[in-house]
């Protein structure tokens, strides 16, 4: 039931564009480290080419994906249809974190909708594109994006967000540093 593709085809790009939610998976190299799986929304995912994707990452309570990417680069994205027709799409690749002071930031950031609390952009070169049936995924009705995180970040302000990032986003739960650990306030 699964199917492999050489790239993110136009049909798969349309499938991705129709999804309001995606998941990001990453893991440290250590066998005792924690596998991270994060749901994402806010219309933050972009297809940069048939072999490259990215998403605008906003400040949250942890920064596991960024720590894992800095250590080993491995990343998986998963999209699943909650309406018909059923489908699961996984994109496997090697990723990296782009911070606002990076030379790549100015070319990537304009591709996204600006929101409060921006932390970084995660980009990945996709090596494997695979679909599966998705017949076990339940049907759900989309109601809208939550505004809680963006409102929280807006209320904190730019300096408050930077302070929060330095307190909560520079070390992973397994003690790995993130690219934010190199930024001095």
N, C-alpha and C positions, 0 to 999 in steps of 0.2 A: 504493500500500500504506500510505501514511501517512494519518493522520486527525487533524484539528484539533478541539479542544474549547474551549468558552467558559470552562470552569473545571475545577478538579480534581473530577471527578464522584465519586460514591460508589464506583462500580466501580474507578476509578483510585486512589482512596484505599485500597481493599482490596488492589489490586495493590502499592502502595507498602508497605503494612503487611506484606506477605508477603516482601519483599526484605530480605536481611541485609547488603546492600552497596549503596551509591550513590556516584556520582561528582559532584564539584563542579568546574566549569570557570569560569575568569575570565581576564582579560587586561588589561594596561595599555593606555593609549591609544597609546603609542609603537609605531611599526611595527617597531622593533628590540627591543622588550621581549619577554619570555618569556610565552607562554601557559601557564597553570597548570591542571593537571588532577589532582585529589586524590581517591583512594578513601577512603571513610568507612564506618564501621560502628558498633559499640558501642550499637546501638539508639538512636541519637542524633537521628534525624529526626522532626519533628512537623509535621502539617498543622494550621495555626492557623485556617484558613478555606478555602473553595473557591478563594480567590485569594491566600492568604498561607501561607508555610511557614517553618520555622526548624530549625536544628540546633545542638546543644550541641557546641562546638568545644573540644577538649582541646589542651593544649600539645604542640607538635611542633617539628621542626627548622627549620621556616620558617613564615611567616605571609603567604603570597602573596595568598590570597583577600581577607583583610582590607585589605591595601594596595591591591589593585585596586578593591575596593568603595569605599574612601575616595576614590580618584581619579575613578572613573567609574560605580560602582554596578552594572555589568553582571555577571550571574551566570547560569549554566546548571546545572541538576541533571539527572543521567541515572540512570535505573534500568533494569536489564535482567534478564529472567528467565533463570536458569540451569537451570531445570526447564521442563517443558511446562505450559501453552502458551507458545510463544515470544512475546516482546513487548519493545520498547524504549519507554520513556517519557522525554520531555524536558520540563522545566519551565524556561521562559525568563523572566527578570525583572530587577528592580532590587532590589539588596540593600543592607544596612548591617550594621555591627558593633555589637552591644550589649555593653558592658563591665559588670563587676559593680557599678560605681558609677553606672551609668545609671539614671534613673527607671524605665525599662521592665523592668529586670532582675527586680525583685521580682514582677512579674506573669507573666513568662516562665519563669524558672528552675524554679518548682515543677512545670512540665509535663514535666520531664526526670528521668531517673534520676541521682542524684548519683554522681559518680565523682571520683577523685583527678586533679588536674592541669587542672581546668577553666580555660579561658583566656577564652572569650567565647561569645556566642550570635550566630549569623549568621541574620538574618531577610531574607526577600525577598517582595516583592509580585510575583506571577506575572502576566505579560502574555500569554504564549502557552503552550498545553498541546498537545503533539503526541506521537502514538504512531507507531511504525513496526514493521515485521514482526518483526525480531529473528531471522530464520531463519538468519543467519550466526553467531549467538552459540552457542558450544558448550554442551553439557550438563555441569554440574558438581554434585557432591554436597557439600552444606554440612556442615562438621564442627564449627563453633563459632566464637565470637569469640576473638581473641587477647587475652591478659591482659597482655602485655608492657608496653604503654604505661602502663596504669593502675598496674601494680606499680612501674614506674620512677618515676612521679610520686609515688606514695605514699611510696616510699623517700626521695625528695628532700625531701618535706615542703613545706608552704606557702611558707616563706621561700625554700627552694631553688628552687622553681618560679618565684617572682617574679624571683629573680636570673637564672635561665636565660632567662626571657622578655625581660628587659632586655638580655641578651647576644645572643640569637639571633632574637628576634621583633619588633623595632622597626623594622627596615629590610628591604625586599624584596630579592631578588637583583638587581633593576634599580635599586635605590637609592630606591624610594618608601617614605615613612614609613607606619607603621601606626598605628591609634588607640592602641596600647600605648606609642607613643613619647611620648605626652603624660602618662603616669603617672610619677610620681616615687616611688621606693622610700623 
